[in-house]
Amino acid sequence: MAADPAARCRAEVPPYGSPRGVLITIEGLWGAGKTTTAAALGERLNAAGFSTRVLHYGPRHGVVERLSSMLEGAPLRRRDGLGGYAEPHHATVDVLLRLSREAYHHRMHYRSALAEHDVVIVDHGVYSKLAYALTVLTEQHPDQDPALLLAHVRAVTDPWFQHPDVALWLDMPWPLARERAVTRGHGGGNPGSVERLLFLPHFAHAYRTVTAAHPDRVRRIRVGVRSTASVLAEIDELLSPVLHTQTGALR
């Protein structure tokens, strides 16, 4: 019988306080250029001599594989037309299921990768998942204080959440991000749907709330229509103190 992959990952996680790599996350809306930026940054760091791993999602096994299939293939939230949920309680269920999957990635993949590499880059962000949860919950409970709802989400995630050393937030106006997502056809479901148009402004607002709650970790980069090279030059400056390099050493 093959060894349990989850048990193997747990065995590889170093004890608390042991040396570990630097965790960098690329944050931003769909279409902001996270994957492109992460790949380019990973190449630059490897070329500069850092052992670097760029992560999207790791392998999925067992329950997590079945959970992901359900979330992606038969989601509770409708992804075309006007979207939304068939039942009021579906919003909370959806949030909890997605956070359960995220907990698996944080514990099984991010921590083990940090034990093996100088730098780990997560190209889909981690605060993005908190922003998604906050968006859904504020839509479902518009009378509730968003700060209180975020506190509830963080109470659920705090026991396992792997905060980044630096969160590079590619801040792009949501109309521009949406047009880029439509052009690329990425982001889950039909990016040109009415649901995407309605959800994205709320998601952008929730993202700002989440990033404001982590000012010591988040570094805002105004993207707009800037080139990848221009964005990377700014990232070089932001990462120099964290990676202990001279300014521009990553170029």
C-alpha positions as CSV (number, residue, x, y, z in Angstrom):
1,M,0.0,0.0,0.0
2,A,1.3,3.4,-0.9
3,A,2.3,5.7,1.9
4,D,-0.3,8.4,2.9
5,P,0.9,11.6,1.2
6,A,-0.6,13.8,3.9
7,A,1.3,11.8,6.6
8,R,4.5,12.2,4.6
9,C,4.0,16.0,4.3
10,R,3.4,16.2,8.1
11,A,6.6,14.3,8.7
12,E,8.5,16.8,6.5
13,V,7.2,19.9,8.3
14,P,10.0,21.2,10.6
15,P,9.2,22.0,14.3
16,Y,8.2,25.5,15.2
17,G,11.1,27.8,15.4
18,S,13.2,25.9,12.8
19,P,14.7,27.8,9.9
20,R,12.4,28.2,7.0
21,G,12.2,30.1,3.7
22,V,10.6,33.4,2.9
23,L,7.0,33.2,1.8
24,I,5.9,35.7,-0.8
25,T,2.3,35.8,-2.1
26,I,1.1,37.6,-5.2
27,E,-2.3,39.1,-4.4
28,G,-4.8,40.8,-6.7
29,L,-8.1,40.5,-8.6
30,W,-8.7,38.0,-11.5
31,G,-6.8,39.5,-14.4
32,A,-4.3,41.5,-12.4
33,G,-1.4,39.5,-13.7
34,K,-0.6,37.3,-10.7
35,T,0.5,34.2,-12.5
36,T,2.6,36.1,-15.0
37,T,4.3,38.1,-12.3
38,A,4.9,35.1,-10.1
39,A,6.6,33.1,-12.9
40,A,8.8,36.0,-13.9
41,L,9.8,36.7,-10.3
42,G,10.6,33.0,-9.7
43,E,12.9,33.0,-12.7
44,R,14.7,36.2,-11.4
45,L,15.2,34.8,-7.9
46,N,16.5,31.5,-9.2
47,A,18.9,33.4,-11.5
48,A,20.0,35.4,-8.4
49,G,21.0,32.2,-6.6
50,F,17.9,31.6,-4.4
51,S,16.3,28.2,-4.3
52,T,12.8,29.2,-5.3
53,R,9.5,27.4,-5.7
54,V,6.4,28.9,-7.4
55,L,3.2,27.3,-6.2
56,H,-0.2,27.4,-7.6
57,Y,-1.9,24.4,-5.9
58,G,-0.2,21.2,-5.0
59,P,-1.4,17.6,-5.7
60,R,-4.8,16.8,-4.2
61,H,-5.7,13.4,-2.6
62,G,-8.7,11.7,-1.2
63,V,-11.3,14.0,0.4
64,V,-9.6,17.2,-0.8
65,E,-9.6,15.9,-4.4
66,R,-13.3,15.2,-4.2
67,L,-14.0,18.5,-2.5
68,S,-12.1,20.4,-5.2
69,S,-14.0,18.5,-7.9
70,M,-17.3,19.6,-6.3
71,L,-16.3,23.2,-5.8
72,E,-15.0,23.6,-9.4
73,G,-17.5,21.3,-11.2
74,A,-20.7,21.8,-9.3
75,P,-20.3,24.9,-7.1
76,L,-23.0,26.1,-4.8
77,R,-22.6,29.6,-6.2
78,R,-23.9,29.7,-9.8
79,R,-21.3,31.1,-12.2
80,D,-23.5,32.2,-15.0
81,G,-26.5,34.5,-15.3
82,L,-27.1,36.4,-12.1
83,G,-25.2,34.0,-9.9
84,G,-25.9,33.8,-6.2
85,Y,-27.1,30.9,-4.1
86,A,-30.2,28.8,-4.2
87,E,-30.5,28.8,-0.4
88,P,-29.4,31.4,2.1
89,H,-27.3,28.9,4.1
90,H,-25.4,27.9,1.0
91,A,-23.2,31.0,1.3
92,T,-21.8,30.0,4.7
93,V,-21.4,26.4,3.5
94,D,-19.5,27.5,0.5
95,V,-17.2,29.7,2.5
96,L,-16.4,26.9,5.0
97,L,-15.8,24.3,2.3
98,R,-13.4,26.6,0.5
99,L,-11.5,27.5,3.7
100,S,-11.3,23.8,4.5
101,R,-9.5,23.2,1.2
102,E,-7.3,26.2,1.8
103,A,-6.3,24.8,5.2
104,Y,-5.1,21.7,3.5
105,H,-2.9,23.7,1.1
106,H,-1.4,25.8,3.9
107,R,-0.6,22.9,6.1
108,M,0.4,20.2,3.6
109,H,2.0,22.2,0.8
110,Y,3.1,25.7,1.8
111,R,4.8,24.7,5.1
112,S,6.7,21.7,3.5
113,A,7.9,23.9,0.6
114,L,9.2,26.5,3.0
115,A,11.3,23.9,4.7
116,E,12.9,23.0,1.4
117,H,13.5,26.3,-0.4
118,D,14.9,29.8,0.3
119,V,11.8,31.4,-1.2
120,V,8.3,30.2,-1.9
121,I,6.0,32.2,-4.1
122,V,2.2,31.5,-4.1
123,D,0.9,32.9,-7.4
124,H,-2.8,33.0,-6.4
125,G,-2.5,34.8,-3.1
126,V,-3.7,33.8,0.3
127,Y,-5.5,37.0,1.4
128,S,-7.5,36.5,-1.8
129,K,-9.3,33.6,-0.1
130,L,-10.2,35.8,2.9
131,A,-11.4,38.5,0.5
132,Y,-13.6,36.0,-1.3
133,A,-15.1,34.8,2.0
134,L,-15.7,38.3,3.1
135,T,-17.4,39.2,-0.2
136,V,-19.8,36.3,0.0
137,L,-20.7,36.9,3.6
138,T,-21.3,40.6,3.2
139,E,-23.5,39.9,0.2
140,Q,-25.5,37.5,2.3
141,H,-25.5,39.6,5.4
142,P,-25.6,43.3,4.2
143,D,-26.7,44.5,7.6
144,Q,-23.6,43.1,9.4
145,D,-20.4,45.1,10.0
146,P,-17.8,43.9,7.5
147,A,-15.1,44.2,10.1
148,L,-17.0,41.8,12.4
149,L,-17.6,39.4,9.5
150,L,-13.8,39.5,8.7
151,A,-13.1,38.8,12.4
152,H,-15.3,35.7,12.2
153,V,-13.4,34.5,9.1
154,R,-10.0,35.1,10.8
155,A,-11.1,33.2,13.9
156,V,-11.7,30.2,11.6
157,T,-8.4,30.6,9.7
158,D,-6.0,31.7,12.4
159,P,-5.1,28.2,13.7
160,W,-3.6,27.2,10.3
161,F,-3.2,30.3,8.2
162,Q,0.4,30.7,6.9
163,H,0.8,34.5,6.7
164,P,3.3,35.6,4.0
165,D,6.5,37.5,4.9
166,V,5.6,39.8,2.0
167,A,2.2,40.0,0.2
168,L,2.7,41.8,-3.1
169,W,-0.7,43.3,-3.9
170,L,-1.1,44.0,-7.6
171,D,-3.7,46.7,-7.2
172,M,-5.6,47.1,-10.4
173,P,-9.0,48.9,-10.9
174,W,-11.6,46.2,-11.1
175,P,-13.0,47.3,-14.6
176,L,-9.6,46.9,-16.1
177,A,-9.0,43.6,-14.3
178,R,-12.4,42.3,-15.5
179,E,-11.6,43.2,-19.1
180,R,-8.3,41.4,-18.9
181,A,-10.0,38.4,-17.3
182,V,-12.6,38.3,-20.1
183,T,-9.8,38.5,-22.7
184,R,-7.8,35.7,-21.1
185,G,-10.9,33.5,-20.3
186,H,-9.5,32.7,-16.8
187,G,-10.7,32.9,-13.3
188,G,-13.3,30.1,-12.9
189,G,-16.5,29.9,-14.8
190,N,-17.5,32.3,-17.6
191,P,-15.5,35.6,-17.0
192,G,-17.9,37.5,-19.2
193,S,-21.0,36.6,-17.2
194,V,-23.3,39.0,-15.5
195,E,-22.3,37.3,-12.2
196,R,-18.6,38.3,-12.8
197,L,-19.7,41.9,-13.4
198,L,-21.7,42.0,-10.2
199,F,-19.3,40.1,-8.0
200,L,-16.0,41.8,-8.9
201,P,-16.7,45.3,-7.5
202,H,-17.7,43.7,-4.2
203,F,-14.6,41.5,-4.3
204,A,-12.4,44.5,-5.0
205,H,-13.8,46.3,-2.0
206,A,-13.4,43.3,0.3
207,Y,-9.8,42.9,-0.9
208,R,-9.1,46.4,0.2
209,T,-10.6,45.7,3.6
210,V,-8.4,42.5,4.0
211,T,-5.2,44.2,2.9
212,A,-5.8,47.1,5.2
213,A,-6.0,44.6,8.1
214,H,-2.4,43.4,7.4
215,P,-0.4,46.6,6.8
216,D,2.8,45.1,8.1
217,R,2.8,42.4,5.4
218,V,1.0,43.9,2.4
219,R,3.0,45.9,-0.2
220,R,0.7,47.7,-2.6
221,I,1.8,48.0,-6.3
222,R,-0.4,50.1,-8.5
223,V,-0.4,48.1,-11.7
224,G,-2.8,49.8,-14.2
225,V,-1.4,49.2,-17.7
226,R,2.2,49.0,-16.6
227,S,4.5,46.4,-18.2
228,T,5.6,43.3,-16.3
229,A,9.2,44.6,-16.4
230,S,8.1,47.9,-14.7
231,V,6.2,46.0,-12.0
232,L,9.2,43.6,-11.4
233,A,11.5,46.6,-11.0
234,E,9.3,47.9,-8.1
235,I,9.2,44.4,-6.6
236,D,13.0,44.3,-6.6
237,E,13.0,47.4,-4.4
238,L,10.3,46.0,-2.1
239,L,12.0,42.6,-1.6
240,S,15.6,43.9,-1.1
241,P,15.2,44.4,2.7
242,V,13.5,41.0,3.1
243,L,16.0,39.0,1.0
244,H,19.0,41.0,2.3
245,T,20.2,42.0,-1.2
246,Q,21.3,45.3,-2.5
247,T,18.7,47.4,-4.3
248,G,18.5,46.2,-7.9
249,A,20.5,43.0,-7.2
250,L,17.6,40.9,-8.6
251,R,17.7,42.5,-12.0
